């Protein structure tokens, strides 16, 4: 009977989203579901940053859990060493999709990705990398792209995107560590300006595709 009660409590802690929402799960981690039209998606969130997601005939959709920093936002160096760890149980995109550490910076406004694996198309297309770096035993190429008059955390804006993209596709293990601060340091080495930190999350993104994923845990640690 005790096991039945525990199972029921676990079910009650799940949160299911089918439309855009930003929130916090029991004071432990932040989450966001964002999509544009057309298409549909579903995100079920549970403890330890875990989430299951699926999307169908979508134009663009993002599912993520992690940490949104509080105002006043600070430069990443003021927070200390930032690491995101995640357990990916399954990732099954059918078309274009990313599995990445994701977030935003302000002053200047930047959307950033540390892409571990992807679906049918490797970002960032035909752009030429600024260089490469090996972090956590994994080799990534560094790119910069520009989005013109697109949705952002500050409304419709023109902004840069910074990318660390795994050279081949990372082999996803039970526990995957991404040393986010080390990526920031590498970007600065290549002349990329990093302002204040708004967010560090794990994202599953779909673009003009279908798919599903099961993320067993996500944690952001700062030391």
N, C-alpha and C positions, 0 to 999 in steps of 0.2 A: 504493500500500500504506500509506503514511504517513497519508493521509486516512482510510482504513478503520480504522486503529488509533486515530486520534483520535476517530472516531465511536463506536467501541466503548467507549473510556474515558468519553465523555460519557454513554452509556447506563448504564454502571456506577455513575455518580454520582447517578442518579435514585433517589428514594425514594418508594415507593407506600404509601399508608395507606388502610385501609378501616375502621378502628376508632379509638377515642379514643387520642390520643397527644400528649404535649408533648416537644419535643426541640430540639436544636441541630444545624445542618447544618455540619459540618466547621469549627466554630469561627467561622463567618462571620455567620450569622443564626439567629434562633430561629423555631420553627414550632409550630403547634398545629392539631390536628384534633379537633373536639368535636361530638358529636351526641347527641340523646336518641332514644327510640323513638317511633314506628316509622320505617321507611324505611331507605334505604341511600345511601351516598355514597362517593366515591373522590377521593383527592388525590394527585397526582404532583408531587413537589418536585424542583427541579434548581438549578443555580447561579444566583447573583445574586438570590436571593429569589424566583425564578420558580416558579409552580405552575399546574397545570391541575387543575380540579375539576369534578365532576358530582354531582348529587343527584337522587333519585327517590322520590316519594311520602313526602317527609320531613316530620316534625313541626317540628324545629328543628335546624339544622346550621351550623357556622362553620368556615371554612378560613382560615388566616392565616399570614403570615410577617412578620417585622420584628424588633423588639428587646424582650426582657424585661430589665429593669434588675435589678442585683444588690443584695442587702441590704448595708448598711442603705439603704433607699429614701430618696431625697431629694426635696425640692420641685423642681418643674420649673425654677425660676429658678436653682438651683444647678448645673444641667447646662449651661446655655447655650441657644443658639438651636437648636431641634429642628425638622427638616424631614423629611418623608417624600415621596419621589418614586417614581412607579410608571408602568409601561408596561402598559396594558391592551390586549391583542390582540383579545379578544372577551369579551362579557358577554351571555349569552342566558338570562335567567330566564323561567320560565313560571309566573307567580304572584308571591307576595310574596318580595322579596329586597332586600338592600342591597349596594352596593359602597362601602366607607367606610374611613377611618382609624379605628382602634378601639383601645381599651385600657382599663386599670383604674388607678384612683388609690386610695390608702389614707389613712386618718386625715383625713377620713372616706372610707369605702368608696364609690366611685363607678365606674360603668361609663360610658364615654364613646364617642361616635360623631361623626365629621365625615363626613357622608354626601354623596357626590358624585352618585350616581345610584341608581336603585332599579327594582324590577319593577312590579307592577300597583298597588301601594299606597304612597303617600307617607307616611313617618312625619312627624310624630307624631300622625296622626289629627286629631281635633277639638280638640286642645290649642291654647291661645293662645300665640303666640310672645312671649318677653320683649323681643325687639327683633331687629334685623338688623345685619349687618356685612359689609363688602366686604373680602375677603382674597385675595391672589394674583389680583386682577382678577375674582373670582367673588363673588356675593352669596349669603349664607347667613342663615337665620333660626335664632334660638337658642331652645331649649326645655329644660324640665326635667320629667322624669317620675319616678315611683316604682315600683319593683318590690317586691312584698311576698312574703317567704319564698320566694325563688327561688335557683337555683344561682349561685354566685359563686366567686371565687378563695379565699374564706374559708369555703366551705361554704354551706349554705342560710342566706340572710340577707335582710333588708329593706334596700334601698339606693336611692340616687338614680341616675338616668341623666341625663347632660348631652349635649345634641345641638346640633351645627351642621348644618343641613340645607339643601342647595342649593335656591335658590328655585324653580328650574325643572327641573333635571337638567343636570348639567355635561356639556358636549361633551367626550368623552374623546378626547384626542390621543395622539400617540406617547409623550410624556413629560408627566406631570401632577405638578405640585408642590403640596404642601400644607404651609403654614407652621404647624405644629402649635402652636408657642409663641405665635403671634399669636392663634390661637383661644383658648388658655388665658387670655391677657391680656384678650380680649374678654369671656369668661365672667366673669372676676373683676370687670370693669367693671359687669356686671349683677348683682353680688352673690353669685355662685356661689363657694363655698369649694373651693379646689383644694389637696389635701394632697400626699402623696408619690407619685411616679410609679413605677408597677409595669410598665407596658407601653405601647409604641407600635407598632402593626402595621397592615398592610393586610388587611382582612377581606372575604371574600365570604360572605354569610349567606343562608341559605334558610329560609323559614318556611311550612309547609304548602304546599309547592310542589315543582316540578321545575326543573332548569336545568343550565347548564354555563358555565364561564368559563375563559379562558386569560390568565394574567397573565405578561407577558414578563420583568418585573424589579420588584423592590422594594428600596429602599435608605432607611435612616434615617441622617441625618447630624446631628452635634451640633458646633456651633462656639462 
